[in-house]
Amino acid sequence: MRRAVTVAVLTLLFVLVVLPAVIVKTCRYPDTQSAAEGGAGTYPVRVLVHTTGEVVTVPLEEYVAGVVAAEMPTSFGLEALKAQAVVARTFAVRRMRVFGGQGVPGRPDADVTTDVWAGGQDWLSRAEARREWGFFGFYSRWAKVESAVRSTRGLILTHNGVPIEAAYHSTCGGATDNSEDVWSGRLDYLRGVTCSWCAHSPWMEHVTEVSVAGLEQAFGIEAGTLAAAAGTGRPYLEVLEWTPGGRAKLVRVGEVTVRGLDFRRALDLRSARFTFTVSDGTVRFVTRGYGHGVGLCQYGADGMARAGKDFIDILTYYYTGVEVETLGEGF
């Protein structure tokens, strides 16, 4: 009996400890760098890691895998991850100097930046993903990311033969917007569309409360000005113009008028698609969605994927009149 117990314990230790170590040491997992050997995938992308100021150079397909890993939950449907891979690749190609892009302004040594607020996209190296996801979570999650990257290898979105400005965001909250209604310039492929696919997003509704003093500080208004204005009967906070997608386009705070995008950023709101109420010196914002609201809605892409749509369906829904082409020497 004692011998049987000993054998059982040793067997259990082998299964739980020794065997996994052997598997990890001997198995080969998908590697974007090897997948990128030959063709456009070997073009180097110079990535400015804004948190350190370091520029890291990686092959294009390896960079795309890192963006997908950083920008979209790996729990999303595979077709959504494929769509994100095409978008991330297009985003990079449009900026890479080897393809005629302008790179990172003020940094001739960098093509792209990881600073989202400076016009970049987030990125994780394999090592960072392994640390963030843990020993056991890394391999299955990274394998799914690389499956999406490999199956779309070299594909980009174009409009009239030119790589598009592949804007994307987390959750549109019911509708995306035209580029000129959020930013300043019109791009024919960034047209607003209605979206019922992102209803499962945790960011469909979010509450943010800001004090009157916080409003004054955010917009450089002298302390006490807004409180005094409240007694005149004229609202000190007013949306002057809305976008077709339901986002604040122009907002007045006291005598200061700002774009909706800048208003959202100053107050760290999840979206410029909001309603608000004022009570006892506090403004309560209820936002719908997360992000600027232009281009691909990531949670919408996941909803479409779960409904059986493929990545081409997803991309051509959120980007109007685009083509999915293979990156080649012509770009």
WOPEGI-V562736 format. One record per backbone hydrogen bond with DSSP energy under -0.5 kcal/mol. CO is the residue of the C=O (numbers start at 0). NH is the residue of the N-H. If there is no record, write none. Layout:
<<CO;NH> <CO;NH>>
This chain:
<<0;4> <1;5> <2;6> <3;7> <4;8> <5;9> <6;10> <7;11> <8;12> <9;13> <10;14> <11;15> <12;16> <12;17> <13;18> <16;20> <17;21> <18;22> <19;23> <20;24> <21;25> <22;26> <26;28> <30;34> <31;35> <33;36> <37;40> <38;41> <39;42> <40;60> <42;59> <43;45> <44;46> <44;57> <45;47> <45;110> <45;111> <46;48> <46;55> <47;49> <47;113> <48;51> <48;52> <48;53> <53;48> <53;55> <55;46> <55;57> <57;44> <58;62> <59;63> <60;64> <61;65> <62;66> <63;67> <64;68> <65;69> <65;123> <66;70> <67;71> <72;75> <76;79> <76;80> <77;81> <78;82> <79;83> <80;84> <81;85> <82;86> <83;87> <84;88> <85;89> <86;90> <87;91> <88;92> <89;93> <90;94> <91;94> <91;95> <94;102> <95;98> <95;100> <96;99> <102;104> <103;106> <106;103> <106;109> <109;103> <111;47> <112;120> <113;115> <114;117> <114;119> <115;118> <124;128> <125;129> <126;130> <127;131> <128;132> <129;133> <133;137> <134;138> <135;139> <136;140> <137;141> <138;142> <139;143> <140;144> <141;145> <142;146> <143;147> <144;148> <145;149> <146;150> <147;151> <148;151> <149;152> <151;154> <153;326> <155;324> <156;163> <157;322> <158;161> <161;158> <163;165> <164;166> <166;295> <168;297> <169;298> <170;289> <173;194> <177;180> <177;181> <178;181> <178;182> <186;189> <188;190> <188;319> <189;178> <192;175> <195;198> <197;200> <200;203> <202;288> <205;286> <207;284> <209;282> <210;214> <211;215> <212;216> <213;217> <214;218> <215;220> <216;219> <221;224> <223;227> <224;228> <225;229> <226;230> <227;230> <228;231> <228;233> <229;232> <235;253> <237;239> <237;251> <240;248> <240;249> <242;245> <246;242> <248;259> <249;239> <249;240> <250;252> <250;257> <251;237> <251;253> <252;255> <255;252> <257;250> <258;262> <259;263> <260;264> <261;265> <262;266> <263;267> <263;268> <264;267> <269;290> <271;247> <271;273> <272;287> <274;285> <276;283> <278;281> <280;211> <281;278> <281;283> <282;209> <282;284> <283;276> <284;207> <284;286> <285;274> <286;205> <289;169> <289;170> <290;271> <292;176> <295;168> <295;297> <296;300> <297;301> <298;302> <299;303> <300;304> <301;305> <302;306> <303;308> <304;307> <309;313> <310;314> <311;315> <312;316> <313;316> <313;317> <314;318> <317;319> <318;321> <322;157> <322;324> <324;155> <327;330>>
